[in-house]
Amino acid sequence: MISLDVVSLFTNVPRELVKQCIKDRWTEIDAEINQSLFMELVDFCMEASYFRYDGRYYIQTFGTAMGSPLSPILTEIALDSVIEKAMSSLPFPVPILKKYVDDIFLAVPSDAIDHVLQEFNQHEERLQFTVEVEEECKLPYLDMTVIRNSDQSLSTEWYSKPIASGRMLNWYSFHLPKYKLNVANNFIHRVSALSPNWNQATTKTVIIQQLTKSNYPRTLINRLISLYNSRNNSRQHQRTTIAETPSAPSVSELEEVRPSLGPGIPASSIEPNEVEESNSAQLHIASDHHQIEDISTNDEQQQKSYRSIPYVHGLSERIINILAHDYADITITCRQYSTVKSFHTRVKDPVNKTEQSNIIYRIQCKNCPQSYVGMTQNKLKKRLYGHKTHINKLEHLLESGHTNTDTEMIALREKTALIEHCIDHNHRFDLDNTQVIDRSDKTHNLPFLENATSQIHPTL
């Protein structure tokens, strides 16, 4: 057994290889546009990765951008092509080949390992693989150890790298209790499912060691393990037709461990509908093809939408419960404003305010306390250009002797509240000192942000 890993996959994927693979597999792509336009869009996405630092612009000249939503798809297409070429050139059959992103698991003859590595590395100069060989019939792969037994069958055990911190969502973290219960329950399932040959004592010891690192109470862990084992045993006879993850415990099952949920998280914070919602969220994979098809085409699933609100302990739970009764087709979840990203210093140059888009902006009147609050999906400089155009037109009309009752003035007055204020009160706005108040990449949030800003500042 060996595992292959690509060195710096995303930044070393040849763009020409990606484009050629797309053309070769065009018949497999369900696109509603022609091939030339599709390739033009792919070109643009790969070549438009740039950033600004210390006043200078930098562009990525090779590979795909880290963090781009398109990069995993393009790299997978290219990597599949390399794997296909390498496998077709091997002079022996490979009984097992499994791939997860750039981690490849293979079963090959022990005297052909160097040959396999050479075949994988010879097709693309920039795409180079490293190899890890089994030791004592064991090979770490992802979060498990694959074991080759004496009868040449394979078994697995849960595995964690020596350098892994073992950190999970901490029990004292500021999140909904049901999220923490799901983390613990899913970890218990993961360890148990990957280590079928471990006895219960060993499995329990590993689970407790890992979860206590994140301050999960031992009484809660013991109870969750007991519930998992009892449910798992009762479902053994169903495994021939249904493969499912044991769901999170219900509130009634957690009554005994409520007093030990930890300081800052009262027992009452676990609402019945929260755990029931968690249970229903478990993914059930039906082995029957028709069952899978029925699930995927369910109209209710397709129409269901998701929204998030900031998490405020005690308040967010109540809001979710209230909305659940009136809006059954909307699932509300909670998000955090204090994230890891918010603690890191920004290393890129800030974007000039006139170059920003999807923003809420505020312009102060020079002659009174009033201000104009607006929103724009375009760059701010384009929006300000529009305001300046209206003001210049107003100045021109006034110089020509027009009054507020003239047709041209009435038409201009209806453009924006800003120019209306200028006409009615003969005031002017400080366009050069426009403030960017807020921004959002989700355009449907802008009207709400604009309304909230208007409530804070004295606006027109």
Beta strands, then each sheet from edge to edge (+ up, - down):
strand 1: 2-6
strand 2: 50-53
strand 3: 56-59
strand 4: 97-100
strand 5: 103-106
strand 6: 129-133
strand 7: 138-141
strand 8: 144-148
strand 9: 154-158
strand 10: 242-244
strand 11: 284-286
strand 12: 305-310
strand 13: 330-335
strand 14: 359-364
strand 15: 371-376
strand 16: 435-439
sheet 1: 4+ 5- 1+ 6-
sheet 2: 2+ 3-
sheet 3: 7+ 8- 9+
sheet 4: 10+ 11-
sheet 5: 12+ 13+
sheet 6: 15+ 14- 16+
end
